[in-house]
């Protein structure tokens, strides 16, 4: 959720905005995002926190 379509590192917010640009609001991808955004954000926050705690922040 922090990797763009071309493999570049992007913020979670930018990635979710990019996905939403590609799919109309009634598409199942957009609807799935709507229902799970808080869980997705939490997963990214936990992963970034863990990476930072083990000295890997910014490396992956």
N, C-alpha and C positions, 0 to 999 in steps of 0.2 A: 504494500500500500504506500510505499515511499520510493518506488522505482517506476519511472515513466515507461512508455511503450518502446522507447529506443534504448532502454537500459540505464538511463541517466538517473541520478539521485534527485528526488523532488520532495517537497514537503507533503505531508498528508493532505492538507487543505488544497494544495495545487493539484495533487493527483485526483482527488475526489471531484474537483471542479472540471478537470480534463475529461474524466469518465462521463460526467453529467452532460458535457458539451456533445459527446458522441452519441448519446442515447436520449430519445424523447422521454418526457416525464411518465408516459404510460408504458414504457418498455419494462420488462421484468427486471433488467439490471438496475434501472433507476428506482423501481419500487423496492427492490432488495436493499439498496443503499438507504432508502428512507427508513426502513424498519430496523436497521442495524447500525446506524452511524455511531451511536454512543458506544456500542460494544467494539466497533472497529477502532474508534479513537482510543478507547481504553487499552486495547491490544497493542497499538502503536506506542502509546505512552509507556506501558509496562516494558515493552521490548527495548525502547530507547533508554529507559532508566536502568535496566539490567545491563545493557551494553556499556553504559557509562560507568556502572559500578565495577565492572571487570576490566576497565581500561580500553574498551574497544570503540568508544564513541567516535563517530566520524570515519571509522575504518571500513565499515560494512554498510 
